[in-house]
Amino acid sequence: MKYKTFNYKNNKNCSFKVGNYQNNPQSMAIVIVDSKGEEITRVTVNMPDYFYSPNTASIKNYLENSGMTKFLNKLGVIEEVYSQRKANPFATQTETIDFCEINVEEIKKYSSKFNYEFGY
């Protein structure tokens, strides 16, 4: 399957790998991989206390992923940001975990591997 690639930080020809967290089949897991398929960064975090609905994800928008939500918005991957919460009690206002609706059709266009299926 042919997919679009994107540049992420100093990496060219990147893509997403999308699936589910093994311990939470309702939570979407997204990673960015380089042109060789090696993981660059994990885009999402699994929040066990969150109520996930289909096509939602918790975006890790802190530390090495600072600006991730903005980046995904630019690609058209995020439909809506439902909520933002500080990553931890000592985090700044911009270090957040962002609960978002994902545009599945758009993320598929950039995915070298897409195995996400909302589990019950």
DSSP file (Angstrom, degrees, kcal/mol; ACC not computed):
  #  RESIDUE AA STRUCTURE BP1 BP2  ACC     N-H-->O    O-->H-N    N-H-->O    O-->H-N    TCO  KAPPA ALPHA  PHI   PSI    X-CA   Y-CA   Z-CA
    1    1 A M              0   0    0      0, 0.0     2,-0.3     0, 0.0     0, 0.0   0.000 360.0 360.0 360.0 133.3    0.0    0.0    0.0
    2    2 A K        +     0   0    0      0, 0.0     2,-0.3     0, 0.0   110,-0.0  -0.676 360.0 178.4 -86.3 138.6    1.3    3.4   -0.9
    3    3 A Y        -     0   0    0     -2,-0.3   107,-0.2   107,-0.1     2,-0.2  -0.951  30.3-105.3-138.3 157.6    1.2    6.1    1.8
    4    4 A K        -     0   0    0    105,-3.3     2,-0.3    -2,-0.3   108,-0.0  -0.487  33.3-148.7 -76.7 151.7    2.2    9.7    2.1
    5    5 A T        -     0   0    0     -2,-0.2     2,-0.3    10,-0.1    10,-0.2  -0.776  10.5-165.1-116.0 167.8    5.3   10.6    4.2
    6    6 A F  E     -A   14   0A   0      8,-1.5     8,-3.4    -2,-0.3     2,-0.5  -0.941  23.6-110.4-144.7 163.8    6.1   13.7    6.2
    7    7 A N  E     -     0   0A   0     -2,-0.3     2,-0.5     6,-0.2     5,-0.2  -0.853  27.6-170.4 -98.8 134.1    9.1   15.3    7.9
    8    8 A Y  E >   -A   11   0A   0      3,-2.4     3,-2.4    -2,-0.5     2,-0.2  -0.965  58.5 -53.3-129.5 115.6    9.2   15.2   11.7
    9    9 A K  T 3  S-     0   0    0     -2,-0.5    -2,-0.0     1,-0.3     0, 0.0  -0.391 125.3 -14.9  52.9-119.7   11.9   17.3   13.3
   10   10 A N  T 3  S+     0   0    0     -2,-0.2     2,-0.5    -3,-0.1    -1,-0.3   0.250 118.5  98.4 -94.7  14.3   15.2   16.2   11.7
   11   11 A N  E <   -A    8   0A   0     -3,-2.4    -3,-2.4    23,-0.0     3,-0.3  -0.874  56.4-158.3-108.7 131.3   13.7   13.1   10.1
   12   12 A K  E     +     0   0A   0     -2,-0.5    23,-0.6    -5,-0.2    -5,-0.2  -0.717  68.5  21.2-104.5 156.3   12.5   12.9    6.5
   13   13 A N  E    S+     0   0A   0     -2,-0.3    -1,-0.2     1,-0.1    -6,-0.2   0.896  82.0 166.1  57.1  47.4   10.1   10.4    5.0
   14   14 A C  E     -A    6   0A   0     -8,-3.4    -8,-1.5    -3,-0.3     2,-0.3  -0.454  13.5-177.4 -87.8 162.6    8.3    9.5    8.2
   15   15 A S  E     -B   33   0B   0     18,-1.9    18,-2.8   -10,-0.2     2,-0.3  -0.921  24.1-104.9-148.0 173.8    5.0    7.7    8.6
   16   16 A F  E     -Bc  32 111B   0     94,-2.4    96,-2.0    -2,-0.3    97,-1.3  -0.754  13.0-156.0-101.4 151.4    2.7    6.5   11.4
   17   17 A K  E     -Bc  31 113B   0     14,-2.1    14,-2.1    -2,-0.3     2,-0.4  -0.999  22.7-169.0-119.1 125.6    2.2    3.1   12.8
   18   18 A V  E     +Bc  30 114B   0     95,-2.5    97,-3.6    -2,-0.4     2,-0.2  -0.949  23.7 119.9-124.1 133.8   -1.3    2.9   14.3
   19   19 A G  E     -B   29   0B   0     10,-2.6    10,-2.8    -2,-0.4     2,-0.3  -0.735  55.1 -72.6-157.7-152.4   -2.8    0.2   16.5
   20   20 A N  E     -B   28   0B   0      8,-0.3     2,-0.3    -2,-0.2     8,-0.2  -0.885  43.2-103.6-120.1 152.3   -4.2   -0.4   20.0
   21   21 A Y  E >   -B   24   0B   0      6,-1.9     3,-1.2     3,-0.8     6,-0.2  -0.609  30.1-134.1 -71.2 135.0   -2.6   -0.6   23.4
   22   22 A Q  T 3  S+     0   0    0     -2,-0.3    -1,-0.1     1,-0.3    -2,-0.0   0.871 104.5  44.2 -60.7 -39.5   -2.4   -4.2   24.4
   23   23 A N  T 3  S+     0   0    0      1,-0.3    -1,-0.3     2,-0.1    -2,-0.0   0.450 123.7  35.9 -88.4   1.0   -3.6   -3.6   27.9
   24   24 A N  E X   -B   21   0B   0     -3,-1.2     3,-2.1     3,-0.2    -3,-0.8  -0.642  63.3-173.7-151.2  88.7   -6.4   -1.3   26.7
   25   25 A P  E 3  S+     0   0B   0      0, 0.0    94,-1.7     0, 0.0    92,-0.2   0.563  85.1  60.3 -66.1  -6.6   -8.1   -2.2   23.4
   26   26 A Q  E 3  S+     0   0B   0     92,-0.2     2,-0.5    94,-0.1    30,-0.3   0.609  88.3  86.9 -91.1 -12.6  -10.1    1.0   23.4
   27   27 A S  E <  S-     0   0B   0     -3,-2.1    -6,-1.9    -6,-0.2     2,-0.3  -0.770  76.1-133.1 -95.7 126.0   -7.0    3.2   23.4
   28   28 A M  E     -B   20   0B   0     28,-0.9     2,-0.5    -2,-0.5    30,-0.4  -0.599  16.6-155.2 -77.8 131.5   -5.4    4.2   20.0
   29   29 A A  E     -B   19   0B   0    -10,-2.8   -10,-2.6    -2,-0.3     2,-0.4  -0.938  14.5-179.9-109.7 126.3   -1.6    3.8   20.0
   30   30 A I  E     +B   18   0B   0     -2,-0.5    13,-2.1   -12,-0.2    14,-1.3  -0.991   4.0 176.7-129.3 132.0    0.3    5.9   17.4
   31   31 A V  E     -BD  17  42B   0    -14,-2.1   -14,-2.1    -2,-0.4     2,-0.5  -0.948  25.7-131.1-127.4 153.9    4.0    6.0   16.8
   32   32 A I  E     -BD  16  41B   0      9,-2.9     8,-3.4    -2,-0.3     9,-1.3  -0.909  28.7-170.7-101.1 130.2    6.1    8.0   14.3
   33   33 A V  E     -BD  15  39B   0    -18,-2.8   -18,-1.9    -2,-0.5     6,-0.2  -0.866  17.6-122.1-119.7 155.3    8.6    5.8   12.4
   34   34 A D    >   -     0   0    0      4,-2.5     3,-2.1    -2,-0.3   -21,-0.1  -0.164  47.2 -81.0 -83.4-175.4   11.5    6.8   10.1
   35   35 A S  T 3  S+     0   0    0    -23,-0.6   -22,-0.1     1,-0.3   -21,-0.1   0.679 132.0  53.5 -64.0 -17.7   11.9    5.6    6.5
   36   36 A K  T 3  S-     0   0    0      2,-0.1    -1,-0.3     0, 0.0     3,-0.1   0.440 120.4-107.9 -93.5  -2.2   13.4    2.3    7.8
   37   37 A G  S <  S+     0   0    0     -3,-2.1     2,-0.3     1,-0.3    -2,-0.1   0.572  72.1 142.9  86.9   9.5   10.4    1.6   10.1
   38   38 A E        -     0   0    0      1,-0.1    -4,-2.5     2,-0.0    -1,-0.3  -0.678  57.8-104.4 -88.1 138.0   12.3    2.4   13.3
   39   39 A E  E     +D   33   0B   0     -2,-0.3    -6,-0.3    -6,-0.2     3,-0.1  -0.362  36.9 174.4 -64.6 129.9   10.4    4.2   16.0
   40   40 A I  E     -     0   0B   0     -8,-3.4     2,-0.3     1,-0.4    -7,-0.2   0.811  68.0 -16.7 -96.3 -49.4   11.3    7.9   16.4
   41   41 A T  E     -D   32   0B   0     -9,-1.3    -9,-2.9    24,-0.0     2,-0.6  -0.992  58.4-116.2-157.6 151.7    8.7    8.8   19.0
   42   42 A R  E     -D   31   0B   0     -2,-0.3   -11,-0.3   -11,-0.2    18,-0.1  -0.834  23.7-166.3 -90.1 121.1    5.5    7.5   20.6
   43   43 A V        +     0   0    0    -13,-2.1    17,-3.1    -2,-0.6     2,-0.2   0.822  65.3  46.8 -77.5 -34.1    2.7   10.1   19.8
   44   44 A T  B     -E   59   0C   0    -14,-1.3     2,-0.3    15,-0.3    15,-0.2  -0.631  61.5-151.8-112.5 163.9    0.1    8.8   22.3
   45   45 A V        -     0   0    0     13,-2.2     2,-0.6    -2,-0.2    13,-0.4  -0.973  24.8-121.5-128.4 147.3   -0.1    7.8   25.9
   46   46 A N        -     0   0    0     -2,-0.3     3,-0.1    11,-0.1   -17,-0.0  -0.804  22.0-166.1 -90.4 121.6   -2.5    5.2   27.4
   47   47 A M    >   -     0   0    0     -2,-0.6     3,-2.3     1,-0.1    -2,-0.0  -0.868   2.5-166.3-108.9  97.1   -4.6    6.8   30.1
   48   48 A P  T 3  S+     0   0    0      0, 0.0    -1,-0.1     0, 0.0    -2,-0.0   0.715  86.1  54.6 -60.7 -21.9   -6.3    3.9   31.9
   49   49 A D  T 3  S+     0   0    0     -3,-0.1     2,-0.2     2,-0.1    -3,-0.0   0.436  89.2 100.2 -91.8   1.5   -8.8    6.2   33.7
   50   50 A Y  S <  S-     0   0    0     -3,-2.3     2,-0.9     1,-0.0     8,-0.0  -0.598  72.8-130.9 -86.0 147.5  -10.0    7.8   30.4
   51   51 A F        -     0   0    0     -2,-0.2     2,-0.3   -25,-0.0    -2,-0.1  -0.867  31.1-159.4 -95.0 104.8  -13.3    6.7   28.8
   52   52 A Y        -     0   0    0     -2,-0.9   -25,-0.1     4,-0.0     3,-0.1  -0.647  10.3-170.2 -88.6 141.0  -12.2    6.2   25.1
   53   53 A S    >   -     0   0    0     -2,-0.3     3,-1.1     1,-0.1     0, 0.0  -0.751  46.9 -62.0-115.9 170.4  -14.7    6.2   22.3
   54   54 A P  T 3  S+     0   0    0      0, 0.0    -1,-0.1     0, 0.0     3,-0.1  -0.223 120.1  12.4 -55.7 140.6  -14.0    5.2   18.7
   55   55 A N  T 3  S+     0   0    0      1,-0.2    47,-3.5    46,-0.1     2,-0.3   0.786  97.0 125.0  65.6  32.5  -11.3    7.2   16.9
   56   56 A T  E <   + F   0 101C   0     -3,-1.1   -28,-0.9   -30,-0.3     2,-0.3  -0.889  32.5 177.2-118.2 153.9  -10.0    9.0   20.0
   57   57 A A  E     - F   0 100C   0     43,-2.2    43,-3.0    -2,-0.3     2,-0.7  -0.990  31.8-123.7-151.2 155.2   -6.5    9.2   21.4
   58   58 A S  E     - F   0  99C   0    -13,-0.4   -13,-2.2   -30,-0.4     2,-0.4  -0.914  33.4-147.7-102.1 111.2   -4.5   10.8   24.2
   59   59 A I  E     -EF  44  98C   0     39,-3.2    39,-2.1    -2,-0.7     2,-1.0  -0.659   8.9-134.1 -87.0 129.3   -1.7   12.8   22.6
   60   60 A K  E     + F   0  97C   0    -17,-3.1    37,-0.2    -2,-0.4     8,-0.2  -0.729  31.8 171.4 -81.1 103.7    1.6   13.2   24.4
   61   61 A N  E     + F   0  96C   0     35,-2.1    35,-1.6    -2,-1.0     2,-0.3  -0.397  46.3  74.8-114.1  51.3    2.3   16.9   24.1
   62   62 A Y  S >  S+     0   0    0     33,-0.2     3,-2.3    -2,-0.2    33,-0.1  -0.951  82.4   8.0-155.2 170.3    5.3   17.3   26.4
   63   63 A L  G >  S-     0   0    0      1,-0.3     3,-1.9    -2,-0.3     0, 0.0  -0.285 134.1  -1.5  51.0-128.1    9.0   16.6   26.7
   64   64 A E  G 3  S+     0   0    0      1,-0.3    -1,-0.3     3,-0.0    -3,-0.0   0.681 137.7  57.6 -64.5 -14.9   10.4   15.3   23.4
   65   65 A N  G X  S+     0   0    0     -3,-2.3     3,-2.2   -23,-0.0    -1,-0.3   0.175  72.2 147.0 -99.7  16.1    6.8   15.5   22.0
   66   66 A S  T <  S+     0   0    0     -3,-1.9    -4,-0.2     1,-0.3    29,-0.1  -0.313  73.0  18.8 -54.6 128.3    6.4   19.2   22.7
   67   67 A G  T 3> S+     0   0    0     27,-0.3     4,-2.2    -6,-0.3    -1,-0.3   0.526  84.4 130.7  87.0   7.0    4.2   20.7   20.0
   68   68 A M  H <>  +     0   0    0     -3,-2.2     4,-2.7     1,-0.2     5,-0.2   0.905  69.7  51.5 -62.0 -43.7    2.8   17.3   18.8
   69   69 A T  H  > S+     0   0    0     -4,-0.2     4,-2.3     1,-0.2    -1,-0.2   0.919 111.1  48.1 -61.6 -43.1   -0.8   18.3   18.9
   70   70 A K  H  > S+     0   0    0      2,-0.2     4,-2.1     1,-0.2    -1,-0.2   0.912 111.7  50.9 -61.4 -43.2    0.0   21.4   16.7
   71   71 A F  H  X S+     0   0    0     -4,-2.2     4,-1.5     2,-0.2    -2,-0.2   0.922 111.3  47.0 -60.7 -46.5    2.0   19.2   14.3
   72   72 A L  H  X>S+     0   0    0     -4,-2.7     5,-2.2     1,-0.2     4,-0.8   0.869 109.9  54.2 -65.7 -36.8   -0.9   16.6   14.0
   73   73 A N  H ><5S+     0   0    0     -4,-2.3     3,-1.0    -5,-0.2    -1,-0.2   0.922 105.3  53.5 -59.5 -44.6   -3.4   19.5   13.5
   74   74 A K  H 3<5S+     0   0    0     -4,-2.1    -1,-0.2     1,-0.3    -2,-0.2   0.852 108.1  49.8 -60.8 -36.5   -1.2   20.8   10.6
   75   75 A L  H 3<5S-     0   0    0     -4,-1.5    -1,-0.3    -5,-0.1    -2,-0.2   0.631 115.3-117.6 -75.7 -13.8   -1.3   17.3    9.0
   76   76 A G  T <<5S+     0   0    0     -3,-1.0    -3,-0.2    -4,-0.8    30,-0.2   0.628  80.5 123.5  85.4  14.6   -5.1   17.2    9.3
   77   77 A V      < +     0   0    0     -5,-2.2    26,-3.4    -6,-0.2     2,-0.5   0.774  57.2  68.8 -80.2 -28.2   -5.0   14.2   11.6
   78   78 A I  E     -G  102   0C   0     -6,-0.7    24,-0.2    24,-0.2     3,-0.1  -0.825  52.4-178.7 -98.6 127.3   -6.8   15.8   14.5
   79   79 A E  E    S-     0   0C   0     22,-2.9     2,-0.3    -2,-0.5    -1,-0.2   0.879  72.1  -9.6 -82.2 -46.1  -10.5   16.6   14.1
   80   80 A E  E     -G  101   0C   0     21,-1.1    21,-2.9     0, 0.0     2,-0.7  -0.989  54.9-132.3-157.0 142.6  -11.1   18.1   17.5
   81   81 A V  E     -G  100   0C   0     -2,-0.3    19,-0.2    19,-0.2     3,-0.1  -0.896  23.1-176.1 -96.5 112.2   -9.2   18.6   20.8
   82   82 A Y  E     -     0   0C   0     17,-2.4     2,-0.3    -2,-0.7    18,-0.2   0.906  62.6 -13.7 -76.1 -43.0  -11.8   17.6   23.5
   83   83 A S  E     -G   99   0C   0     16,-1.4    16,-2.5     2,-0.0     2,-0.4  -0.994  51.7-150.2-158.1 158.0   -9.6   18.4   26.5
   84   84 A Q  E     -G   98   0C   0     -2,-0.3     2,-0.4    14,-0.2    14,-0.2  -0.997  16.4-179.9-130.9 136.8   -6.1   19.2   27.7
   85   85 A R  E     -G   97   0C   0     12,-1.8    12,-2.7    -2,-0.4    -2,-0.0  -0.994  38.4 -94.2-136.6 148.6   -4.6   18.5   31.1
   86   86 A K  E     -G   96   0C   0     -2,-0.4    10,-0.3    10,-0.2     7,-0.1  -0.281  31.9-127.9 -58.1 140.4   -1.2   19.1   32.5
   87   87 A A  S    S-     0   0    0      8,-2.8    -1,-0.1     5,-0.3     9,-0.1   0.812  85.7 -13.6 -62.7 -31.6    1.1   16.2   32.1
   88   88 A N  S >  S-     0   0    0      7,-0.3     3,-1.8     4,-0.2    -1,-0.1  -0.956  81.5 -88.9-160.4 169.3    1.9   16.2   35.8
   89   89 A P  T 3  S+     0   0    0      0, 0.0    -2,-0.0     0, 0.0    -3,-0.0   0.748 125.7  46.0 -59.9 -23.6    1.5   18.6   38.7
   90   90 A F  T 3  S+     0   0    0      2,-0.0    -3,-0.0    -4,-0.0     2,-0.0   0.409  89.0 114.1 -99.5   1.1    4.8   20.3   38.0
   91   91 A A    <   -     0   0    0     -3,-1.8    -5,-0.1     1,-0.1     2,-0.1  -0.293  68.5-114.1 -71.2 155.4    4.3   20.7   34.2
   92   92 A T    >   -     0   0    0      1,-0.1     3,-1.1     4,-0.0    -5,-0.3  -0.290  37.9 -95.9 -77.1 173.5    3.9   24.0   32.6
   93   93 A Q  T 3  S+     0   0    0      1,-0.2    -1,-0.1    -7,-0.1    -2,-0.1   0.731 126.0  51.3 -64.7 -21.8    0.6   25.0   30.9
   94   94 A T  T 3  S+     0   0    0      1,-0.1     2,-1.1     2,-0.0   -27,-0.3   0.526  87.5  86.4 -95.0  -6.2    2.0   23.9   27.5
   95   95 A E  S <  S+     0   0    0     -3,-1.1    -8,-2.8   -29,-0.1    -7,-0.3  -0.769  70.7 148.5 -93.9  93.5    3.1   20.4   28.8
   96   96 A T  E     -FG  61  86C   0    -35,-1.6   -35,-2.1    -2,-1.1     2,-0.5  -0.776  56.5-131.4-129.5 164.0   -0.2   18.6   28.3
   97   97 A I  E     -FG  60  85C   0    -12,-2.7   -12,-1.8    -2,-0.3     2,-0.6  -0.992  35.3-155.8-110.4 119.6   -1.9   15.3   27.5
   98   98 A D  E     -FG  59  84C   0    -39,-2.1   -39,-3.2    -2,-0.5     2,-0.7  -0.877   8.4-148.6-108.6 119.6   -4.5   16.2   24.9
   99   99 A F  E     +FG  58  83C   0    -16,-2.5   -17,-2.4    -2,-0.6   -16,-1.4  -0.772  34.9 173.9 -87.6 116.8   -7.6   14.1   24.4
  100  100 A C  E     -FG  57  81C   0    -43,-3.0   -43,-2.2    -2,-0.7     2,-0.5  -0.873  40.3-122.3-132.0 153.3   -8.5   14.3   20.7
  101  101 A E  E     -FG  56  80C   0    -21,-2.9   -22,-2.9    -2,-0.3   -21,-1.1  -0.847  36.9-143.6 -88.4 129.3  -10.8   13.0   18.0
  102  102 A I  E     - G   0  78C   0    -47,-3.5     2,-1.3    -2,-0.5   -24,-0.2  -0.797  10.7-131.2 -99.1 134.6   -8.6   11.5   15.3
  103  103 A N     >  -     0   0    0    -26,-3.4     4,-2.5    -2,-0.4     3,-0.4  -0.725  26.2-169.4 -80.1  95.9   -9.5   11.8   11.6
  104  104 A V  H  > S+     0   0    0     -2,-1.3     4,-2.1     1,-0.3    -1,-0.2   0.865  80.7  53.5 -61.9 -40.5   -9.0    8.1   10.8
  105  105 A E  H  > S+     0   0    0      1,-0.2     4,-0.9     2,-0.2    -1,-0.3   0.879 112.1  46.3 -63.6 -35.8   -9.2    8.5    7.0
  106  106 A E  H  > S+     0   0    0     -3,-0.4     4,-0.6     2,-0.2     3,-0.5   0.912 111.4  49.1 -73.8 -42.9   -6.5   11.2    7.1
  107  107 A I  H >< S+     0   0    0     -4,-2.5     3,-1.0     1,-0.2   -91,-0.2   0.854 104.5  61.0 -67.0 -31.5   -4.1    9.3    9.4
  108  108 A K  H >< S+     0   0    0     -4,-2.1     3,-1.4     1,-0.2    -1,-0.2   0.859  96.0  61.3 -59.7 -35.1   -4.4    6.2    7.2
  109  109 A K  H 3< S+     0   0    0     -4,-0.9  -105,-3.3    -3,-0.5    -1,-0.2   0.783 111.7  38.2 -62.6 -26.7   -3.0    8.3    4.3
  110  110 A Y  T << S+     0   0    0     -3,-1.0   -94,-2.4    -4,-0.6     2,-0.5   0.221  96.0 107.4-107.0  11.4    0.2    8.7    6.3
  111  111 A S  E <   -c   16   0B   0     -3,-1.4   -94,-0.2   -96,-0.2     3,-0.2  -0.818  43.8-173.8-104.3 124.9    0.4    5.3    7.9
  112  112 A S  E    S+     0   0B   0    -96,-2.0     2,-0.3    -2,-0.5   -95,-0.2   0.693  91.3  22.1 -79.0 -20.5    2.8    2.6    6.8
  113  113 A K  E     +c   17   0B   0    -97,-1.3   -95,-2.5    -3,-0.1     2,-0.4  -0.958  67.7 179.2-147.0 126.9    0.9    0.3    9.2
  114  114 A F  E     +c   18   0B   0     -2,-0.3   -95,-0.2   -97,-0.2   -97,-0.0  -0.913  20.6 145.8-133.7 106.4   -2.7    0.7   10.4
  115  115 A N        +     0   0    0    -97,-3.6     2,-0.3    -2,-0.4   -95,-0.2   0.027  26.6 138.1-126.6  25.6   -4.1   -2.0   12.7
  116  116 A Y        +     0   0    0    -98,-0.2     2,-0.3   -97,-0.2   -96,-0.1  -0.579  17.0 162.3 -78.4 132.6   -6.4    0.1   14.9
  117  117 A E        -     0   0    0     -2,-0.3     2,-0.2   -92,-0.2    -2,-0.0  -0.930  42.2-116.1-147.1 124.3   -9.8   -1.3   15.7
  118  118 A F        -     0   0    0     -2,-0.3     2,-0.2   -92,-0.1   -92,-0.2  -0.431  36.9-153.6 -64.4 123.5  -11.9    0.0   18.6
  119  119 A G              0   0    0    -94,-1.7    -1,-0.1    -2,-0.2     0, 0.0  -0.644 360.0 360.0 -99.8 156.3  -12.2   -2.9   21.1
  120  120 A Y              0   0    0     -2,-0.2    -1,-0.1   -95,-0.0   -94,-0.1   0.364 360.0 360.0-115.0 360.0  -15.0   -3.5   23.6
